[in-house]
Amino acid sequence: MTVSIQLEVNGKPVQAAVEPRRLLVHFLREDLGLTGANIGCETSLCGACTVLVDGNAVKSCTMLAAQADGASVTTIEGLSQNGELHPLQEGFWEKHGLQCGYCTPGMILSANYLLAQNPSPNDEEIREGLKGNICRCTGYHNIVEAVKYAAERMS
Amino acid sequence: MARVLGTSIKRREDPALITGRGKYTDDLKAEGMAHAAIVRSPYAHARIRGIDTSGAEALPGVLAVLTARDVAAAGIPGVVPVGWLLPDLKTPAHPMIAADTVRHVGDAVAVVVAEDRYLARDAADRVAVDYEPLDAVADVVAALEDGAPAVHEEAPGNVAFDWEIGEREPVDTAFASAAHTVELDLRNNRLIPHAIEPRAVLASFDSSTGEMTIHMTSQNPHVHRLLMTLASLGMPEHKVRIVAPEVGGGFGSKIHHYADEAIVGLCSMKLDRPVKWTATRTETNLTDAHGRDHSTRCALALDADGRITGLRVDTAAAMGAYLSTFAPAVPTYLYGTLMSGQYDIPAIHCHVTGVFTHTAPVDAYRGAGRPEATYVVERLMHLAGEATGLGPVEVRRRNFVSPDAFPYQTQVALAYDSGNYGPAMDRALEMIGYDDLRSQQASRRDNGGKQIGIGFSSYIEACGLAPSAVVGSLGAQAGQWESADVRVHPTASVTVYTGSSSHGQGHETTFSQIVADKLGIDPEAVEVIHGDTDLVQFGMGTYGSRSAAVGGSAIVKSVEKIIEKGKKIAAHLLEASAEDLEYEDGSFRVAGSPDRALALGDVALQAYLAHNYPDDLEPGLSATSFYDPANFTYPFGTHVCVVEVDTETGSIDLLRYAAVDDVGNVINPMIVDGQLHGGLAQGIGQALWENAVYDESGQLVSGSLMDYAVPKIHNLIPFELDRTTTPCPHNPLGVKGVGEAGAIASPAAVVNAVVDALAPYGISHIDMPLTPEKVWRAVNA
């Protein structure tokens, strides 16, 4: 049994028939080939699979593809515009905000949501805003710096 | 030419990773790929009475269900080997798939392969295994008690090995005449590595060629290929290619050879098509080799002046249900040998019992033995500061190995090549504002409320195990060198093939800096290839903070050979003698005649044309080196942690963390700082939150991120870092290694700080992790 869904992914219309139980992250990764969203756990805790759904940061491992029917989804692949890196991508590169890179797409999209809500967060607000995303490599020190860099660039 | 070494060049790895284009193992697809799901034991110890696979096989789309019977029928070795042998080590077999007995929750009993990931999972749930549950023992101390359930018949009393280093008698003498003694019983908590990318493998066997390509989460593809072919699959080594694509963190957990990766290889061989398996978080937590898990009794003897006269350590170290790849080395040669710390200790004895338990295996995890040793030594030093009245700073200073005593031979085999421990301590005190902090602490103590504590950790690390002949004599079934093939192309751009294999450390950036510096060219002209056994000559991989010191040195050796050959070519072209040539800033020059020079590109081109060329020289400009270091390297430093403890609730706030590390010369300061940050987070995590808990029946009750507290961003604070620089005297870069320093030093610094805060309550020790409940109970005891 499948259900048909229509949604927008990175600005492009997508139509598909999916199993009702198919997770959004598997739909994005395996059906659409958008492997930027990674899977680090199955309990909605690590945040590596975070994408934007209608502008909200969502852990795509705990959302069904069927629930995204009618939504607009942005993944890391859709973040840079016209070949230009998004200021957050620049910030993570500039400030060494990543090492293995596995958590990075989710971290950047959560930070994107944070900056949409609060364009000039202080350190504490950045740490509060990103506490749904786990990074095992960086100790977070430079992630805070990366988000500050982006916030300055975007202001 | 701008300086390249010592410069924070942005990482060339990043553009792919920040745009989602980096390809990790689970991102890969192959034509005709099927998916595997592994059926695992829900019991810590049980006899398998039977397995009924028919329910799984009946599902449309299921391609195969394999059990131990199929491993036997395949006629392959079918085991997971141990790669470090100690004297009298018990080495019970670790079958790829359990045949009649399971020994830990998560032990593989069957594998299902299906057309689809979801279907494979469904089918795995339909494999009916009839278990007869047996008594289990998960705790390292309980496993040694009389009558404890046996993990292996071959290992009476669950003892895997009994090992010691140093001499017992001088230590006994020191204690008999000591003016002060301090002693401690401690547990070093079991940790789960938690690389954010779970382990994964895509195995593609092709019967038409007899070749198999395995993409997998590996820190050391050649080591994996060797173990996979030799002990597990029985394939010829040259028919297997192992590729580590992007690897999402490892911290040791992706060094080891696991059953699961071999099982997936077997599935691909049986089905003659690509098969992929990706662990769930729960699976990876049940089967990744864990870290630490020691129970230790230790004591320090000091004379009336506060000088250490003896150190005694007795440790029971959990090995888990099977001996993982390098497991026996971790609590022995990477632990007992570190017991001198930064101190001149005349008598040391360390005894370690390796213990089988019905749990996941324990093996190297960031620091591997050295954090455990540092924790023992630095907790004792804290107590010694109190017992002697000297305090934590003076007692350390008084016992530091003197800067003029290097090379310093410890009583536990290692010979420290270099060091200067006082300045790192001085700088740390200055950064933290030590005297002010002590006044603040005193006033809090007078006024009540939240208490401030200051904790120190002066650590030593030993990186880059070496030389190979020595580690071989200690039981290693592997060399500890590293390889580098450096090829200068006709246009003078360069490709480096390194046996080191990056998984987040930035090797491509760092290694390009090394070559650029030595050849006087732009780092952008250097490509770095790693992580593929078909592309790269045999290499040992990335672990033990070895990549810069050993892998980087191998690259330097190859570049030196290239320059030597280039001089001969240039000498021929310039009609000069090779002895008169110098290489500087990308040019070969005749000494004393600056106008007689040739650029690297001119020489490289001629090396490949070989038209106007020395008679006795082969064409081409490339060189391969296998660099075997003369010794370990010995980074060191002093870390200071400041905490605030709420004695009403037991909760702990980190206020400051200052670290002064001496890692020798630094190639890329930004990357070095990043390595320290990450290590600190893991060490602080161990001290405050992380704990792998098995219940009495051997169930892992902290098997998911719901229950195992990996540090999150709001738990941590900005780190304050500085460096002193004492170059390593025996490698060409003077580098020492940095990957593990943060994780080695920080647990003791944090615990010492908390215990310092609670000194007025008469508390001298709390076992990690220092949860609010434990702290509150200690305060209210």
Interface residues (C-beta under 8 A of the other chain):
Chain A: E19 R21 R22 H26 R29 E30 L34 T35 G36 A37 N38 I39 G40 C41 E42 T43 L45 C46 A48 T75 I76 E77 L79 S80 L85 Q89 F92 W93 E94 H96 L98 Q99 C100 G101 Y102 C103 T104 P105 I108 D123 I126 R127 E128 L130 K131 N133 I134 C135 R136 C137 T138 G139 Y140 H141 N142 I143 V144
Chain B: K10 R11 E13 D14 P15 A16 L17 I18 T19 G20 R21 G22 K23 Y24 D26 D27 R117 Y118 H194 A195 I196 E197 P198 E246 V247 G248 G249 F251 T278 T280 R281 T282 H503 G504 Q505 G506 M670 I671 D673 G674 H677 G678 G679 L680 A681 Q682 S704 L705 M706 V710 P711 K712 I713 H714 L716 P718 F719 G742
